[in-house]
Amino acid sequence: MDSPTTTVSTPKPKQPLVARLGFFVLGGVGSSALNKTILAGTQHFLGWPVAAGFALSAGSTAIIFFLWSYFINFRTSLVWKNCIGRYAICFLLALLMTYLIGVCGLKKFGSRGLTGYAVILIVQSFTGGIKFLLYHFWVFPYADGPAPKEPATAAS
């Protein structure tokens, strides 16, 4: 009789700071472009004011790039439940800062064309820098997760 085999999953390694920063910048550029596209769509097609359009675009972008940060950029060997509280605090704080600063900037400098994109890019760069530090050192800080369990040996 063959003994049952147990699959041992190896934990994902924490990425080096340079790799995390590179993925974070890439995600930030994509995030800003997506944010501006959604904002422009809400204004052009739906006729929404800046505050409502930016709320939808910032919220949508934040949710999409949550997946980017959790599964690509800040992957860890920890299970979701170990990071959820810290992530929720950081996520909501960054979203609130982005929204408040972004709406003020868009109302002051305009939301159309390259000016609107520049405002969003600057705001997201500022809040993104804060979010990056919080993610790297507080939300997903661990290089090693729990030690993998040894496979059970079959008694003869």
N, C-alpha and C positions, 0 to 999 in steps of 0.2 A: 504494500500500500504506500503510495506516495504521500509525503508530508505536504500539508498545505503551505503555499508560499504567501508571504505577506509583502506587499509593495511598500517600500519606505520612500516617502517623498523627501527630496532634499530641499532645504530652504533656499529661497531666492536670495542671492547676495545683495547687500546694500550697494548702490552705485556710488562711485567716487563723486566728490563734490563737483568736479569739472563736468562730468557727464550729466549730473543732475541740473547744473546751471545751463548747459547747452540745450537739454530737452525743455527746460523751463522757458528759455528765450524763444525757442521754436514754438512752443505752445502759446506763449504770449503774443507773438506776431500773428499766429493763426486766430487766436482769441480776439485780438483787436479788429482784424479784418471781418471776422464773423459778426462781431458786435456791431460794427459800422453797417454791415449789410442788412442785418435785422432792423436796426434803427432806421435806415433809409427806407426799407420796405414798409415799416409801420407808418412813416410820415407820408411817403409818396402814394401808396396804395390804399391805406386806411385813413389817412388824414389825422393821425394821432398827434397830440402835442409832444414836445421833447421829453417831458418827464415820464409820460406813460410809455412812449416808445423805448426810452432808455431803460425803464424798469423791466420791460419784456426782454429786450436784447441782453442786458446785463445778467438777468436771471437765467435765461436760456443758455447763454455762453458759460456761465458759472457751472451749470449742471453738466454740460457737455465736457468741459475741461476738468471737472471733478474726475470723470472717468479717465481722462488723460493722465492726470496726476497720480491717481491711485493705482492704475494698472500698468502704466508705462514709465512715468518719470520717478515716482517715489515708491516703487515697489519694495516691499519688505517681506520677511518671512512670517511676520505676525498676522494673525487672523484679524478680520475686520473689527471684531468686538473690542480688541485691544486699542484701536485707534479712533473709534467712532466719536467719542466724546470730545477729544482734542480737535478732531477734524471738523466737527460741527461748529465748535466755537470759532475756529480760524476761518472756516468757510463763511459763516454769517458776518463776522467782523469785516472780512475783506469785501464781501458783497455790499455791506452797508457803506463802507468807506468809498468804494468805487461808485456807488450810486450817488451819494451826496456830493462828492467832489466832481463827478462827471456831469451831473445835471447843472451844477453851478457853472462849470467851464463851458458846457455846450450852450447854455443860455447867454453867457457873456460873449463868447467868441463865435458862436454859430455852429450849426450841426450839419451844414451842407458841404459836400465836396471834401477836398483835402484838409480843410480847416477842422471839420468834424472828426475826420480820421486822426489828425494830429492830437486833438484834445483827448480822444479816447486812448490813443497810444501812450500819451504822457501820463494820464491818470492810471491806466492799467500798469504802466511801468513802475510808478510810484507804489501803488498798492500791491503790485506783484512782487516787488522787492521785499516788502514786509512779509507777505505771504510766503515767499521762498524761504526766508530765514525761519519763520515759524514752522513750516513744513519740515525743513531739514533738521532742525535741532529739537523740535518739540512734538510735532504730530507723528512723523514717521522716523524716529531717530535711531532705531536699533538695527545693527548689522546682523545680529544673530538672534534667531528665535529660539524657542524651546528645542532642546536636544531631540533628534529623532529617536523614536522608540525602536528598540531592538526587536527583530522578528522573533516570534515565539517558536521555540524549538519543539518538535514533536517528540513525545515520550515513546520509547521503544517498548 
